[in-house]
Amino acid sequence: MMQTGDEDVPLRDGQETLPEPVELPNAEPRKGAHEDERGPRQGACEDPATR
């Protein structure tokens, strides 16, 4: 999903817009993914640790 949107922007604008638009969209989804991973990550760590 991210690749499709990121590729559309840089391909249309150019190389100069690649770093600018990529940083903004990458930072937004990155925060969400981190929060989501935090939940399942803690549970997985506790499973093997409790065992």
N, C-alpha and C positions, 0 to 999 in steps of 0.2 A: 504493500500500500504506500509506504513512504517513498520507495524507489520510483513508483509511477509518478507521483506528484513532483518529487525533486527533479526527476529527469525532464519532465515537461517544462519546468521553469528555466533551468540552465540551457536546455536545447533551444528554447525560444529566445531568451534574452541573449545569452552568450557566456563566455568564460568569466567575464568580470562579475556577472550576477550570480555565478555559481556559489562562491563562498558566502556571499551576503544572505541570499534566500535559504541556502542549505543550513546555515547556522541557526537561523530563527526557527524553521520547522523542525530541525533536528533536536533543538533544545526543548521544544514543547512536548513532543512524543517521548523524549528521553525521560523527562520528569515522570510522566504517567507510567511508563514501563518500570521505572525504578520503584515506584510506590507499589505497583502490582507485584513485582518480584519480591519485594520486602515481605509481603504477607506469606506467600507460598515458600519462600526461602527459609523463613524462621521455622515453619512447621517441619520442613524436610530436615533441617539441622537437628531439631529436637528429637525427631524419630530415631535416627541412628545414635544420638547421644544417650537417649533414655534406654535404648536397647543395651 
